[in-house]
Amino acid sequence: MATINSNYDKLSAGYLFPEIARRTKEFLANNSDAKIMRLGIGDTTEALPNSVIESIKKRVEQLGNTNSYSGYGSSEGEAELRNAIANSYAKLGANIAAEDIFVSDGAKGDSANIQSVFGVDNIVAVQDPAYPVYVDSNVIAGRTGKATDGNYAGLVYMPCTAENNFFPTLPDSKVDIIYLCSPNNPTGAVANKEQLKTFVNYALKNKAVIIFDAAYAAFIKDDNLPKSIYEIEGAKKCAIEINSFSKTAGFTGVRLGWCVVPKDLEVENAEAGKIHGLWTRRQNTFFNGASNIVQSGGLAVFSEQGQKEVSELVNYYMENARLIKECLNAKGLKTYGGENAPYVWLQTSNNLTSWEFFDKLLNECHVVGTPGAGFGPSGEGYFRLSSFGHREDVICAIESINKNLNI
Ligand SMILES: *Cc1c(COP(=O)(O)O)cnc(C)c1O
């Protein structure tokens, strides 16, 4: 008799994006000539860099020829790509060995899958608000109880609000696994070295592990801000880092990322190297490697030309962010993020709930954004606007906000 994994039943319904779609559809039904402008999506819109396209084409040609054809590769990724990624860490002053880098088909999968190497009784702490995958994947794994009012029993929420500059204070109780995301989705906050150091020191002291999501590291333009947790002394003993080509290079549909699991990583009941071995085993069992075609595209990102093109892409989105932020500030709204991150996080006006603000922005301006409450309880009262979009569309949206938003 087969039974289900009943942890799935604990998940609060996938409420955020379906509800946004429902309200947008309802608005359009009543306002059929309105043109909706979307500043809600966390997806890239601009074309892939030319060097990436060329590299992918070349690999496809090779596969079309028996003499240069290749089949299964290493599940950890191609050596050239792992070396190039290791090299990019060296440029940050972080010494990461290529064999500690595991190439994957994206950071979303890694951020959910990595917890399979940890015991089910580990206590998990998340920033609140957070990228929903961290929470939901741990619910499915059975590390939480049921949710009441959006709070899962057994999960430690670390509030990130304007009061603490959107970076959490250390948990009061002892936790084992800590998810940190910087630059942050959704708040756009970027942790400085001192802030990360407090968590690295906590993790070293408590033999906890930090899972650091650096998917937006390429958006950091301020040289004083860390792009990797491994810029912090001691982090190799206590941190796993996840990164992605998705937002940096427009790979959201192409799919490529990586995960660093250092051999130095130590946990309570195992010697250094054990977690690295478990992750190797997990990947070898469940995963046959990222597409070889796509890995060639990823390698091109690290070429001189690739770096230049990626930097232009990032600058394009960051100019969108600047325009959005400038418009909101001119309206008298309080904004955060949008400077070294592609998300602008705003405080709703007149203490509106984030869903009330969603309705207001939709009704008055025909602009769709993302209510903060959808990312966790502490997102209430905040709202996310994304800088991923074509410039013309962003300009239409901000012109409409400028003209029509009634504060
Ligand atoms: C977009 C995003 C990712 C990237 O996921 P991929 O699977 O690599 O596309 C990872 N983490 C966060 C917080 C994100 O917003």
Ligand as a Chemical Component Dictionary entry (heavy atoms), coordinates in Angstrom:
data_LIG
# 
_chem_comp.id                   LIG 
_chem_comp.type                 NON-POLYMER 
_chem_comp.pdbx_formal_charge   0 
_chem_comp.three_letter_code    LIG 
# 
loop_
_chem_comp_atom.comp_id 
_chem_comp_atom.atom_id 
_chem_comp_atom.alt_atom_id 
_chem_comp_atom.type_symbol 
_chem_comp_atom.charge 
_chem_comp_atom.model_Cartn_x 
_chem_comp_atom.model_Cartn_y 
_chem_comp_atom.model_Cartn_z 
_chem_comp_atom.pdbx_ordinal 
LIG C1 C1 C 0 16.378 33.581 -8.880  1  
LIG C2 C2 C 0 16.963 33.063 -7.624  2  
LIG C3 C3 C 0 17.806 31.971 -7.640  3  
LIG C4 C4 C 0 18.211 31.344 -8.955  4  
LIG O1 O1 O 0 17.628 30.149 -9.169  5  
LIG P1 P1 P 0 18.000 29.313 -10.471 6  
LIG O2 O2 O 0 17.418 27.982 -10.168 7  
LIG O3 O3 O 0 19.495 29.278 -10.567 8  
LIG O4 O4 O 0 17.368 29.975 -11.645 9  
LIG C5 C5 C 0 18.353 31.527 -6.451  10 
LIG N1 N1 N 0 18.096 32.157 -5.300  11 
LIG C6 C6 C 0 17.312 33.234 -5.243  12 
LIG C7 C7 C 0 17.106 33.914 -3.956  13 
LIG C8 C8 C 0 16.710 33.710 -6.397  14 
LIG O5 O5 O 0 15.918 34.774 -6.340  15 
# 
loop_
_chem_comp_bond.comp_id 
_chem_comp_bond.atom_id_1 
_chem_comp_bond.atom_id_2 
_chem_comp_bond.value_order 
_chem_comp_bond.pdbx_ordinal 
LIG C1 C2 SING 1  
LIG C2 C3 SING 2  
LIG C2 C8 DOUB 3  
LIG C3 C4 SING 4  
LIG C3 C5 DOUB 5  
LIG C4 O1 SING 6  
LIG O1 P1 SING 7  
LIG P1 O2 DOUB 8  
LIG P1 O3 SING 9  
LIG P1 O4 SING 10 
LIG C5 N1 SING 11 
LIG N1 C6 DOUB 12 
LIG C6 C7 SING 13 
LIG C6 C8 SING 14 
LIG C8 O5 SING 15 
# 
